[in-house]
Amino acid sequence: MDFSAATVQNIIFAAIFMFFVAIAWLLAEFKGMKDEIQERLGINNEITKLKLQALERFTLYAERSSLKNLISRTPAEGMTVVDLQLTLLDTLRTEYEYNVTQQIYIDSKMWKAIGNLKDQNTFIINQLAATLLSDANSIELSKRILEYVASTDSELNTVVLNALQFEAKRLI
């Protein structure tokens, strides 16, 4: 079979045209894949930001709900033991409820630890308040709580804070 020069030239031209069409198609496919990957990374970055914000809020909660900080932020003058007890418990509950929606962004074990922190501090406040007369000066309860914190060095908030910090470092 003898091809004329024009036929050979047309075949070469068609092959080059097909080559460029294939290259253009591959470039379009790669661009689509690149856009999809960037979109997924963007979503993951957004989720990571939300998780970090939740960890920040729970860090603030753990700090604010420590017994020492609760006492220092709550004015006790002119109150009875029961008044201070109820105020401290209400503060704990309010802080907890304010942050409850953030639980969807953290590990369930971390959420359980935060709940345990609230429960432990509630228990300690109630136990120490029960050792005093209900109409006694609230300063007595403040002293007892601060003495308990100083003597036991067992506040759960430091454990929760360390766990939150570990989780944040893992995300970053």
One Martini backbone bead per residue (centre of mass of N, CA, C, O) as a GRO file, in nm:
protein
  172
    1MET     BB    1   0.093   0.039   0.025
    2ASP     BB    2   0.052   0.363  -0.110
    3PHE     BB    3   0.119   0.669   0.017
    4SER     BB    4   0.063   0.978   0.006
    5ALA     BB    5   0.170   1.273   0.119
    6ALA     BB    6  -0.113   1.379   0.197
    7THR     BB    7  -0.203   1.141   0.371
    8VAL     BB    8   0.024   1.149   0.575
    9GLN     BB    9  -0.031   1.437   0.661
   10ASN     BB   10  -0.323   1.383   0.765
   11ILE     BB   11  -0.246   1.172   0.977
   12ILE     BB   12  -0.058   1.350   1.143
   13PHE     BB   13  -0.266   1.571   1.200
   14ALA     BB   14  -0.469   1.386   1.348
   15ALA     BB   15  -0.276   1.290   1.571
   16ILE     BB   16  -0.217   1.567   1.689
   17PHE     BB   17  -0.508   1.642   1.748
   18MET     BB   18  -0.562   1.401   1.942
   19PHE     BB   19  -0.342   1.469   2.141
   20PHE     BB   20  -0.461   1.749   2.228
   21VAL     BB   21  -0.732   1.642   2.322
   22ALA     BB   22  -0.619   1.455   2.541
   23ILE     BB   23  -0.476   1.674   2.702
   24ALA     BB   24  -0.725   1.849   2.758
   25TRP     BB   25  -0.882   1.630   2.907
   26LEU     BB   26  -0.672   1.577   3.132
   27LEU     BB   27  -0.666   1.866   3.243
   28ALA     BB   28  -0.965   1.872   3.322
   29GLU     BB   29  -0.954   1.635   3.517
   30PHE     BB   30  -0.734   1.748   3.709
   31LYS     BB   31  -0.888   2.001   3.787
   32GLY     BB   32  -1.128   1.856   3.912
   33MET     BB   33  -0.963   1.705   4.125
   34LYS     BB   34  -0.840   1.953   4.258
   35ASP     BB   35  -1.107   2.088   4.342
   36GLU     BB   36  -1.205   1.852   4.517
   37ILE     BB   37  -0.971   1.851   4.717
   38GLN     BB   38  -1.000   2.146   4.810
   39GLU     BB   39  -1.285   2.113   4.918
   40ARG     BB   40  -1.223   1.897   5.127
   41LEU     BB   41  -1.009   2.061   5.280
   42GLY     BB   42  -1.196   2.291   5.354
   43ILE     BB   43  -1.381   2.125   5.528
   44ASN     BB   44  -1.166   2.020   5.722
   45ASN     BB   45  -1.077   2.297   5.816
   46GLU     BB   46  -1.351   2.377   5.933
   47ILE     BB   47  -1.373   2.145   6.136
   48THR     BB   48  -1.114   2.207   6.286
   49LYS     BB   49  -1.200   2.484   6.380
   50LEU     BB   50  -1.446   2.389   6.544
   51LYS     BB   51  -1.290   2.203   6.734
   52LEU     BB   52  -1.101   2.422   6.850
   53GLN     BB   53  -1.325   2.602   6.961
   54ALA     BB   54  -1.439   2.392   7.154
   55LEU     BB   55  -1.177   2.354   7.316
   56GLU     BB   56  -1.163   2.646   7.411
   57ARG     BB   57  -1.432   2.651   7.564
   58PHE     BB   58  -1.358   2.412   7.756
   59THR     BB   59  -1.118   2.548   7.880
   60LEU     BB   60  -1.274   2.779   8.002
   61TYR     BB   61  -1.460   2.603   8.168
   62ALA     BB   62  -1.243   2.460   8.340
   63GLU     BB   63  -1.140   2.721   8.466
   64ARG     BB   64  -1.415   2.844   8.575
   65SER     BB   65  -1.492   2.559   8.740
   66SER     BB   66  -1.304   2.594   8.939
   67LEU     BB   67  -1.315   2.636   9.268
   68LYS     BB   68  -1.126   2.876   9.295
   69ASN     BB   69  -1.265   3.050   9.069
   70LEU     BB   70  -1.547   3.053   9.177
   71ILE     BB   71  -1.482   3.201   9.441
   72SER     BB   72  -1.337   3.456   9.315
   73ARG     BB   73  -1.611   3.535   9.134
   74THR     BB   74  -1.782   3.523   9.404
   75PRO     BB   75  -1.979   3.709   9.591
   76ALA     BB   76  -2.012   3.662   9.961
   77GLU     BB   77  -2.129   3.904  10.071
   78GLY     BB   78  -2.423   3.868  10.266
   79MET     BB   79  -2.422   3.561  10.278
   80THR     BB   80  -2.505   3.246  10.290
   81VAL     BB   81  -2.435   2.927  10.250
   82VAL     BB   82  -2.678   2.865  10.067
   83ASP     BB   83  -2.644   3.099   9.874
   84LEU     BB   84  -2.363   3.018   9.774
   85GLN     BB   85  -2.425   2.736   9.685
   86LEU     BB   86  -2.640   2.815   9.471
   87THR     BB   87  -2.457   3.002   9.308
   88LEU     BB   88  -2.240   2.796   9.232
   89LEU     BB   89  -2.431   2.589   9.097
   90ASP     BB   90  -2.546   2.786   8.887
   91THR     BB   91  -2.279   2.852   8.751
   92LEU     BB   92  -2.209   2.569   8.660
   93ARG     BB   93  -2.467   2.515   8.496
   94THR     BB   94  -2.451   2.756   8.302
   95GLU     BB   95  -2.175   2.696   8.178
   96TYR     BB   96  -2.250   2.418   8.072
   97GLU     BB   97  -2.500   2.498   7.896
   98TYR     BB   98  -2.344   2.696   7.710
   99ASN     BB   99  -2.150   2.436   7.601
  100VAL     BB  100  -2.322   2.184   7.499
  101THR     BB  101  -2.309   2.217   7.179
  102GLN     BB  102  -1.990   2.139   7.157
  103GLN     BB  103  -1.997   1.818   7.176
  104ILE     BB  104  -1.998   1.751   6.859
  105TYR     BB  105  -1.665   1.823   6.838
  106ILE     BB  106  -1.609   1.594   7.044
  107ASP     BB  107  -1.520   1.354   7.228
  108SER     BB  108  -1.697   1.150   7.438
  109LYS     BB  109  -1.481   1.136   7.663
  110MET     BB  110  -1.449   1.440   7.695
  111TRP     BB  111  -1.741   1.498   7.770
  112LYS     BB  112  -1.743   1.322   8.022
  113ALA     BB  113  -1.521   1.480   8.173
  114ILE     BB  114  -1.683   1.743   8.189
  115GLY     BB  115  -1.920   1.624   8.347
  116ASN     BB  116  -1.746   1.526   8.587
  117LEU     BB  117  -1.654   1.803   8.675
  118LYS     BB  118  -1.929   1.912   8.750
  119ASP     BB  119  -2.008   1.684   8.948
  120GLN     BB  120  -1.771   1.711   9.145
  121ASN     BB  121  -1.814   2.009   9.224
  122THR     BB  122  -2.098   1.970   9.328
  123PHE     BB  123  -2.031   1.767   9.547
  124ILE     BB  124  -1.830   1.938   9.710
  125ILE     BB  125  -2.011   2.173   9.773
  126ASN     BB  126  -2.232   2.008   9.920
  127GLN     BB  127  -2.051   1.876  10.136
  128LEU     BB  128  -1.935   2.138  10.262
  129ALA     BB  129  -2.212   2.273  10.325
  130ALA     BB  130  -2.312   2.038  10.522
  131THR     BB  131  -2.095   2.122  10.757
  132LEU     BB  132  -2.282   2.369  10.778
  133LEU     BB  133  -2.467   2.616  10.855
  134SER     BB  134  -2.707   2.760  10.661
  135ASP     BB  135  -2.680   3.061  10.821
  136ALA     BB  136  -2.407   3.103  10.767
  137ASN     BB  137  -2.140   3.242  10.659
  138SER     BB  138  -2.004   3.229  10.340
  139ILE     BB  139  -1.703   3.243  10.417
  140GLU     BB  140  -1.686   2.956  10.529
  141LEU     BB  141  -1.722   2.811  10.259
  142SER     BB  142  -1.489   2.937  10.113
  143LYS     BB  143  -1.273   2.831  10.302
  144ARG     BB  144  -1.330   2.529  10.271
  145ILE     BB  145  -1.279   2.512   9.969
  146LEU     BB  146  -0.986   2.623   9.974
  147GLU     BB  147  -0.878   2.409  10.168
  148TYR     BB  148  -0.943   2.166   9.996
  149VAL     BB  149  -0.775   2.243   9.751
  150ALA     BB  150  -0.500   2.269   9.907
  151SER     BB  151  -0.501   1.972  10.040
  152THR     BB  152  -0.561   1.779   9.779
  153ASP     BB  153  -0.486   1.836   9.481
  154SER     BB  154  -0.780   1.720   9.311
  155GLU     BB  155  -0.850   1.866   9.062
  156LEU     BB  156  -1.005   1.788   8.760
  157ASN     BB  157  -0.935   2.031   8.573
  158THR     BB  158  -0.637   1.954   8.510
  159VAL     BB  159  -0.701   1.699   8.354
  160VAL     BB  160  -0.886   1.828   8.144
  161LEU     BB  161  -0.682   2.034   8.039
  162ASN     BB  162  -0.475   1.827   7.939
  163ALA     BB  163  -0.667   1.684   7.740
  164LEU     BB  164  -0.731   1.934   7.568
  165GLN     BB  165  -0.441   1.993   7.485
  166PHE     BB  166  -0.386   1.726   7.346
  167GLU     BB  167  -0.614   1.748   7.136
  168ALA     BB  168  -0.515   2.009   7.002
  169LYS     BB  169  -0.236   1.902   6.914
  170ARG     BB  170  -0.351   1.676   6.734
  171LEU     BB  171  -0.497   1.868   6.529
  172ILE     BB  172  -0.227   2.037   6.461
   0.00000   0.00000   0.00000
